[in-house]
Amino acid sequence: MWAKLTADPETRMYLQQPDFVKMMQEMQKNPNNLNLYLKDQRVMRAFGDIKRRNLRRLLSIIQRRWSLMTRIFRI
């Protein structure tokens, strides 16, 4: 999670804010704490960024596997 937040310029700025870091650490320890911080736009932006990166990674894996399958089975 921290690497993904560091990779984006906007969320990287959030990591310089002690209250944001504390919120993220608390949610990491106890995911149920997410409900406490949903109104914070920085938290929503950070989770949106993480979700986008995970989705891009998943799509990349699917594309590579599809490409391999089409070569193997000549689809």
C-alpha positions in Angstrom: 0.0 0.0 0.0 2.7 2.5 0.9 4.6 1.9 -2.3 1.4 2.6 -4.3 0.7 5.8 -2.4 4.3 6.9 -2.9 4.1 6.3 -6.7 1.4 8.9 -7.2 2.4 12.6 -6.9 -0.8 13.6 -5.2 -1.0 10.8 -2.7 2.7 11.1 -2.1 2.0 14.6 -0.7 -0.5 13.1 1.7 2.3 11.0 3.2 3.9 14.2 4.4 0.8 14.9 6.6 1.0 13.2 10.0 -2.8 12.9 10.4 -3.2 11.1 7.1 -0.4 8.7 7.8 -1.9 8.0 11.2 -5.3 7.3 9.6 -3.8 4.9 7.1 -1.8 3.1 9.8 -4.9 2.7 11.9 -6.9 1.3 9.0 -4.0 -1.0 8.2 -4.1 -2.4 11.7 -7.9 -2.6 11.8 -9.7 -2.4 8.4 -13.0 -1.8 10.3 -11.7 1.7 11.0 -12.2 2.6 7.4 -15.8 3.7 8.2 -14.3 6.3 10.6 -12.4 8.0 7.7 -14.6 7.7 4.7 -15.5 11.4 4.8 -11.8 12.4 4.4 -11.2 13.2 0.7 -7.6 12.2 1.0 -8.5 8.7 2.1 -11.0 8.4 -0.7 -8.5 9.6 -3.2 -5.8 7.2 -1.9 -8.1 4.2 -2.0 -9.3 5.1 -5.5 -5.7 5.3 -6.6 -4.9 1.9 -5.1 -7.9 0.4 -6.7 -7.0 1.8 -10.1 -3.5 0.4 -9.9 -4.7 -3.0 -8.8 -7.2 -3.0 -11.7 -4.5 -2.0 -14.2 -2.3 -4.8 -12.9 -5.1 -7.4 -13.2 -6.0 -6.3 -16.7 -2.3 -6.5 -17.7 -2.2 -10.1 -16.4 -5.3 -11.0 -18.2 -4.0 -9.5 -21.5 -0.7 -11.4 -21.2 -2.5 -14.7 -20.5 -5.0 -14.1 -23.4 -2.1 -13.4 -25.7 -0.4 -16.6 -24.6 -3.6 -18.6 -25.1 -4.1 -17.3 -28.6 -0.6 -18.2 -29.6 -0.9 -21.7 -28.1 -4.4 -22.5 -29.5 -4.2 -20.2 -32.5 -7.5 -18.6 -31.7 
